[in-house]
């Protein structure tokens, strides 16, 4: 949350810029689209994020932290950091029978 999104994009009228988001090694501006979905923006590149995962990462008190359309906001108690991690699959080594004699 905050104005760090200015490192990744410019001020836009089509989205509500909230802060920054990081997914793996990718970091960009966190934006809320007009339809309520969330996206990561880097310059003009918009990548839609999973809304439920973003809301879960932000927590229940998200609305208290987000600035309203009029620009007023309640000061946050704790500023959340959103990190979306990819699931990793552990591949087990193939176990072969002992050499047959």
Secondary structure, DSSP 8 states (H G I E B T S, - for coil): --SGGGGT----SSEEEEEEEEETTEEEEEEEETTS-EEEEETTEEEEE-HHHHHHHH-TTHHHHS--TTS-----SS---EEE-----------------
